[in-house]
Amino acid sequence: MKDWWLYQGTGEAAERRARLEAGPPPPWRDFKGVPDPGYTPPGCAGEAWERTWRRGEGYVPDELEKDVVNTALHLRRPLLITGKPGVGKSTLASSIAADLDLGPVLHWPVTSRTVLRDGLYLYDAIGRLQEAGLEQLRTPGAEPPAARPQTPAQSQSQTPAPADGGPSIARYLRLGPLGTALLPQDRPRVLLVDEIDKSDIDLPGDLLTVFEDGGFVIPELARLVKEAPTVSIGTDDDTDAAVRISQGRVQCRYFPIVVLTSNGERDFPPAFLRRCVRLHLDPPGPDKLARIVRGRLGVDIENSDEYRDLVQSFLERAEDGDLATDQLLNAIQLRLAGAWSAPGDRERFLATVMHHLTGPSA
């Protein structure tokens, strides 16, 4: 372990997280967002955290992975992880969150139809129009909601109905995973942007401005600044969280730990690559597989001919096409449960649980 490591470094998680929070950012990554004192992000409790912890706790990073991850943490730059499917790219995000007790991972799965706004915020414009129409039907001829007298509680909520007469826009806005990660906090959230290589060609370029500015504007709120300078809306974690957004802008304080994964299906523009710290994950070899099996299933393969043979079969079959590490874990889990125990079933067993993901037999 190296003294400068925060992820998988020496000391308890709380101590290393405190060093992470207190560490000075590079001058060009110093952001000035002001936290909402009434908002508390999810901590290390609850179902979401349990999923993150279970997924990340058994991950086995090697020295190079720790070096690169900690480089990204110190520079406060996105981490772009490439590698074949099944090598543990997305699991590394959970490992970072679990190792430093940073709360549940925010997950943004990317497809060919994904655009930047999907990650920043969601706005149900159709739902708002329908509600406005229903309001008119219920109370025909009623004055617009913005013109009605307000109670003291409504006046203090700072989320009045907009001047267009429709229902309050706050009910129809919610931050996406990227928008939630960019909320101003003294402790970073971990955001997994999964399979960014599947995105539209414009998405990596669109992300550059957000990554450089550490924030973004919600146009629907910016247009209503005079009527509602501060509006409380939900987050990706909790639609009822009601975090306050001032002047229509979300501005981070501590840049989030952004983990972008790519299966190598496309190239990225140089400007995007320049702003990322890059890590390539190769398929694990015998020693790392043994550590993964021990960490995930508590099985020491060195003391079992059967499980050692399964690892060897996995490595041999991987020479003819890609396999995922969890396929080996599935095979060992089945054998632990006593499944496929007949000697004559071995080849069918391997073909079933270790089928190739690529290659002629995929």
C-alpha positions as CSV (number, residue, x, y, z in Angstrom):
1,M,0.0,0.0,0.0
2,K,1.2,3.5,-0.8
3,D,0.9,6.5,1.4
4,W,-0.8,8.6,-1.2
5,W,-3.5,6.0,-1.9
6,L,-7.0,6.9,-0.8
7,Y,-8.8,4.0,-2.5
8,Q,-7.6,0.7,-1.0
9,G,-5.0,2.6,1.0
10,T,-4.0,2.2,4.6
11,G,-6.3,3.1,7.5
12,E,-10.0,2.9,8.1
13,A,-12.5,4.1,5.5
14,A,-13.5,7.1,7.6
15,E,-9.9,8.2,7.9
16,R,-9.2,7.9,4.2
17,R,-12.5,9.6,3.3
18,A,-11.6,12.5,5.6
19,R,-8.3,12.8,3.7
20,L,-10.3,12.7,0.4
21,E,-12.6,15.5,1.6
22,A,-9.8,17.6,2.9
23,G,-7.4,17.2,0.0
24,P,-6.9,20.4,-2.0
25,P,-8.2,20.3,-5.6
26,P,-6.1,21.4,-8.5
27,P,-6.7,25.1,-9.1
28,W,-8.6,24.4,-12.3
29,R,-10.9,21.9,-10.5
30,D,-11.9,24.1,-7.6
31,F,-15.7,24.7,-7.7
32,K,-17.8,27.0,-5.5
33,G,-21.2,25.5,-5.2
34,V,-23.1,26.2,-1.9
35,P,-24.7,23.1,-0.3
36,D,-28.4,23.2,0.7
37,P,-28.3,22.7,4.5
38,G,-31.7,21.0,4.3
39,Y,-30.6,18.3,2.0
40,T,-28.7,15.2,3.1
41,P,-27.6,12.7,0.5
42,P,-28.0,9.0,1.1
43,G,-25.5,7.6,3.5
44,C,-24.1,4.1,4.2
45,A,-27.4,2.5,5.1
46,G,-30.5,1.2,3.3
47,E,-31.1,-1.1,0.4
48,A,-29.3,1.0,-2.2
49,W,-26.2,1.1,-0.1
50,E,-26.4,-2.7,0.6
51,R,-26.5,-3.3,-3.2
52,T,-23.5,-1.1,-3.7
53,W,-21.5,-2.6,-0.8
54,R,-22.2,-6.2,-1.9
55,R,-21.2,-5.5,-5.4
56,G,-18.0,-3.7,-4.6
57,E,-16.8,-5.4,-1.4
58,G,-15.4,-8.5,-3.2
59,Y,-13.7,-6.6,-6.0
60,V,-10.0,-7.4,-6.3
61,P,-8.0,-4.5,-7.8
62,D,-4.3,-4.9,-8.7
63,E,-1.7,-2.3,-8.1
64,L,-2.1,-0.6,-11.5
65,E,-5.8,-0.2,-11.0
66,K,-5.2,1.4,-7.5
67,D,-2.6,3.8,-9.0
68,V,-4.9,5.0,-11.8
69,V,-8.1,5.2,-9.6
70,N,-6.2,7.3,-7.0
71,T,-4.8,9.5,-9.8
72,A,-8.3,10.3,-10.8
73,L,-9.3,11.0,-7.2
74,H,-6.5,13.4,-6.6
75,L,-7.0,15.2,-10.0
76,R,-10.8,15.2,-9.6
77,R,-11.1,14.0,-13.2
78,P,-13.5,11.4,-14.8
79,L,-12.1,7.9,-14.9
80,L,-12.6,6.2,-18.4
81,I,-12.3,2.4,-18.0
82,T,-12.1,0.2,-21.2
83,G,-12.0,-3.5,-21.5
84,K,-13.9,-6.5,-22.7
85,P,-17.3,-7.3,-21.3
86,G,-17.2,-9.0,-18.0
87,V,-13.8,-7.9,-16.7
88,G,-15.3,-5.8,-13.9
89,K,-15.4,-2.3,-15.3
90,S,-18.7,-1.3,-13.7
91,T,-18.0,-3.2,-10.5
92,L,-15.0,-1.0,-9.9
93,A,-17.3,2.0,-9.4
94,S,-19.0,0.1,-6.6
95,S,-15.7,-0.9,-5.2
96,I,-14.6,2.8,-4.9
97,A,-17.9,3.7,-3.1
98,A,-17.7,0.7,-0.8
99,D,-14.0,1.2,0.1
100,L,-14.4,4.8,1.0
101,D,-18.0,4.6,2.4
102,L,-19.3,7.2,-0.1
103,G,-22.9,6.0,-0.2
104,P,-24.8,4.3,-3.0
105,V,-23.5,4.5,-6.6
106,L,-25.5,6.7,-8.9
107,H,-26.1,4.7,-12.2
108,W,-26.6,6.2,-15.6
109,P,-26.9,3.4,-18.3
110,V,-26.2,4.8,-21.8
111,T,-27.9,3.7,-25.0
112,S,-27.8,5.0,-28.6
113,R,-30.8,7.2,-27.8
114,T,-29.3,8.8,-24.7
115,V,-28.8,12.6,-24.7
116,L,-27.1,14.8,-22.1
117,R,-30.3,16.0,-20.6
118,D,-31.3,12.4,-19.6
119,G,-28.4,12.4,-17.2
120,L,-28.9,16.0,-15.9
121,Y,-32.6,16.2,-15.2
122,L,-36.1,14.9,-16.2
123,Y,-39.0,17.2,-17.0
124,D,-42.5,15.8,-17.4
125,A,-43.9,18.6,-19.6
126,I,-46.8,16.5,-20.8
127,G,-47.8,15.7,-17.2
128,R,-47.7,19.3,-16.3
129,L,-49.9,20.3,-19.3
130,Q,-52.4,17.6,-18.5
131,E,-52.6,18.8,-14.8
132,A,-53.1,22.4,-16.0
133,G,-56.0,21.2,-18.3
134,L,-57.6,19.2,-15.4
135,E,-57.3,22.3,-13.2
136,Q,-59.3,24.3,-15.7
137,L,-61.9,21.6,-16.0
138,R,-62.3,21.4,-12.2
139,T,-62.6,25.1,-11.7
140,P,-63.7,26.8,-15.0
141,G,-63.2,30.5,-15.0
142,A,-60.9,30.4,-12.0
143,E,-58.1,32.9,-11.8
144,P,-54.6,31.6,-12.5
145,P,-52.9,29.9,-9.6
146,A,-50.0,32.5,-9.6
147,A,-52.6,35.3,-9.0
148,R,-54.3,33.6,-6.0
149,P,-53.5,34.8,-2.5
150,Q,-50.9,32.7,-0.8
151,T,-50.8,31.4,2.7
152,P,-47.7,32.2,4.8
153,A,-46.5,28.6,4.4
154,Q,-46.9,28.8,0.6
155,S,-45.0,32.1,0.5
156,Q,-42.1,30.6,2.4
157,S,-41.9,27.5,0.2
158,Q,-40.2,29.5,-2.5
159,T,-41.8,27.2,-5.1
160,P,-44.8,29.3,-6.2
161,A,-46.8,28.4,-9.3
162,P,-45.3,30.0,-12.4
163,A,-46.9,33.0,-14.1
164,D,-48.3,30.9,-17.0
165,G,-51.1,29.7,-14.7
166,G,-50.0,26.1,-14.7
167,P,-49.3,24.0,-11.6
168,S,-45.9,24.4,-9.9
169,I,-43.1,23.2,-12.2
170,A,-41.2,21.7,-9.2
171,R,-43.6,18.7,-9.2
172,Y,-42.6,17.8,-12.7
173,L,-38.8,18.2,-12.4
174,R,-36.3,15.7,-11.1
175,L,-32.6,15.6,-11.2
176,G,-31.0,12.7,-13.2
177,P,-28.0,10.7,-12.0
178,L,-25.4,13.1,-13.4
179,G,-27.4,16.1,-12.1
180,T,-27.7,14.5,-8.6
181,A,-23.9,13.8,-8.6
182,L,-23.2,17.5,-9.3
183,L,-25.2,18.7,-6.3
184,P,-22.9,20.8,-4.1
185,Q,-21.5,18.7,-1.3
186,D,-18.3,18.5,0.7
187,R,-18.2,14.7,0.0
188,P,-18.2,13.4,-3.6
189,R,-20.8,10.9,-4.9
190,V,-19.8,8.1,-7.2
191,L,-21.4,8.1,-10.6
192,L,-21.3,5.2,-13.0
193,V,-21.8,6.2,-16.7
194,D,-22.2,2.7,-18.1
195,E,-21.2,1.8,-21.7
196,I,-20.7,5.3,-23.0
197,D,-19.4,3.9,-26.2
198,K,-23.0,3.0,-27.1
199,S,-24.0,6.6,-27.0
200,D,-24.9,9.0,-29.8
201,I,-21.8,10.6,-31.4
202,D,-22.5,13.9,-29.7
203,L,-22.7,12.8,-26.1
204,P,-19.0,12.7,-25.2
205,G,-18.6,16.3,-26.6
206,D,-21.7,17.5,-24.8
207,L,-20.3,16.1,-21.5
208,L,-17.1,18.2,-21.8
209,T,-18.8,21.4,-20.9
210,V,-20.5,19.9,-17.8
211,F,-17.3,18.2,-16.7
212,E,-15.3,21.4,-17.1
213,D,-17.8,23.7,-15.5
214,G,-18.9,21.3,-12.8
215,G,-22.5,22.4,-13.2
216,F,-25.3,23.2,-15.5
217,V,-28.5,25.3,-16.0
218,I,-32.0,23.9,-16.0
219,P,-33.7,26.2,-18.6
220,E,-37.2,25.5,-17.3
221,L,-36.2,27.0,-14.0
222,A,-34.0,29.8,-15.4
223,R,-37.0,31.2,-17.2
224,L,-38.9,31.5,-13.9
225,V,-36.1,33.1,-11.8
226,K,-38.2,36.2,-11.2
227,E,-41.2,34.3,-10.0
228,A,-39.3,31.5,-8.2
229,P,-35.6,32.2,-7.6
230,T,-35.3,29.1,-5.5
231,V,-37.2,25.9,-6.4
232,S,-37.0,22.5,-4.5
233,I,-37.0,19.4,-6.7
234,G,-36.4,15.7,-6.3
235,T,-33.2,13.8,-7.0
236,D,-32.3,10.6,-8.7
237,D,-32.1,8.8,-5.4
238,D,-35.4,10.2,-4.0
239,T,-38.1,12.0,-5.8
240,D,-39.2,13.5,-2.5
241,A,-35.8,14.7,-1.5
242,A,-36.6,18.3,-2.3
243,V,-33.2,19.8,-2.8
244,R,-33.1,23.6,-3.4
245,I,-32.0,24.9,-6.8
246,S,-31.1,28.6,-6.9
247,Q,-31.3,30.7,-10.0
248,G,-32.0,27.6,-12.1
249,R,-28.3,26.4,-11.8
250,V,-26.8,23.2,-10.2
251,Q,-23.1,23.8,-9.3
252,C,-21.0,21.3,-7.6
253,R,-18.6,21.9,-4.7
254,Y,-16.6,18.7,-4.9
255,F,-16.5,17.2,-8.3
256,P,-18.1,13.7,-8.3
257,I,-16.1,10.5,-8.8
258,V,-17.3,9.8,-12.4
259,V,-16.6,6.3,-13.7
260,L,-17.2,5.9,-17.5
261,T,-17.1,2.4,-18.9
262,S,-16.5,1.4,-22.5
263,N,-16.4,-2.0,-24.3
264,G,-14.3,-0.4,-27.1
265,E,-17.0,-0.3,-29.7
266,R,-16.0,3.2,-30.8
267,D,-13.3,5.8,-30.5
268,F,-13.7,9.1,-28.5
269,P,-12.6,12.6,-29.6
270,P,-9.1,13.7,-28.3
271,A,-10.7,16.6,-26.4
272,F,-12.8,14.1,-24.4
273,L,-9.9,11.7,-23.8
274,R,-7.6,14.6,-22.6
275,R,-10.0,15.4,-19.8
276,C,-10.2,11.8,-18.6
277,V,-7.9,9.5,-16.6
278,R,-7.8,6.3,-18.6
279,L,-7.6,2.7,-17.3
280,H,-7.7,-0.5,-19.4
281,L,-8.7,-3.7,-17.7
282,D,-7.3,-7.0,-19.1
283,P,-9.0,-10.3,-18.4
284,P,-7.8,-11.6,-15.1
285,G,-5.1,-14.3,-15.0
286,P,-4.9,-17.4,-12.7
287,D,-3.6,-15.5,-9.6
288,K,-6.2,-12.8,-9.8
289,L,-9.0,-15.3,-10.5
290,A,-8.0,-17.2,-7.4
291,R,-8.2,-14.0,-5.3
292,I,-11.6,-13.1,-6.9
293,V,-13.0,-16.6,-6.1
294,R,-11.7,-16.4,-2.5
295,G,-13.1,-12.9,-2.1
296,R,-16.5,-13.5,-3.6
297,L,-17.2,-17.1,-2.6
298,G,-14.8,-17.8,0.2
299,V,-13.3,-20.7,-1.7
300,D,-9.5,-21.3,-1.7
301,I,-9.0,-23.1,-5.1
302,E,-5.5,-24.1,-4.1
303,N,-6.9,-26.6,-1.7
304,S,-9.4,-28.1,-4.1
305,D,-8.5,-30.1,-7.3
306,E,-12.1,-29.7,-8.6
307,Y,-12.2,-25.9,-8.3
308,R,-8.7,-25.5,-9.6
309,D,-9.7,-27.6,-12.6
310,L,-12.7,-25.3,-13.2
311,V,-10.4,-22.3,-13.2
312,Q,-8.1,-24.0,-15.7
313,S,-11.1,-24.9,-17.9
314,F,-12.2,-21.3,-17.8
315,L,-8.8,-20.1,-18.9
316,E,-8.6,-22.6,-21.7
317,R,-12.1,-21.9,-23.0
318,A,-11.3,-18.1,-22.9
319,E,-8.6,-18.7,-25.6
320,D,-11.3,-19.4,-28.2
321,G,-13.7,-16.5,-27.3
322,D,-14.4,-14.0,-24.6
323,L,-15.7,-15.1,-21.2
324,A,-16.8,-13.0,-18.2
325,T,-15.4,-13.6,-14.8
326,D,-18.9,-14.0,-13.3
327,Q,-19.3,-17.1,-15.5
328,L,-16.5,-18.8,-13.5
329,L,-18.2,-17.7,-10.3
330,N,-21.5,-19.1,-11.5
331,A,-19.8,-22.5,-12.2
332,I,-18.2,-22.7,-8.8
333,Q,-21.4,-21.6,-7.1
334,L,-23.3,-24.4,-8.9
335,R,-20.7,-27.0,-7.8
336,L,-20.9,-25.7,-4.2
337,A,-24.7,-26.3,-4.4
338,G,-24.1,-29.9,-5.7
339,A,-25.5,-29.2,-9.2
340,W,-24.1,-30.9,-12.3
341,S,-22.4,-33.4,-10.1
342,A,-22.5,-36.5,-12.5
343,P,-19.1,-37.2,-14.1
344,G,-20.6,-37.5,-17.5
345,D,-22.2,-34.0,-17.3
346,R,-18.9,-32.1,-17.2
347,E,-18.7,-31.0,-20.8
348,R,-22.4,-30.0,-21.0
349,F,-21.9,-28.2,-17.7
350,L,-19.0,-26.1,-19.0
351,A,-20.8,-25.4,-22.3
352,T,-23.8,-24.2,-20.4
353,V,-22.2,-21.9,-17.8
354,M,-19.1,-20.9,-19.8
355,H,-20.6,-20.2,-23.2
356,H,-18.5,-17.8,-25.3
357,L,-19.5,-14.2,-25.5
358,T,-17.6,-13.7,-28.8
359,G,-16.0,-15.9,-31.3
360,P,-17.4,-18.7,-33.7
361,S,-19.3,-20.5,-30.9
362,A,-20.9,-17.5,-29.4
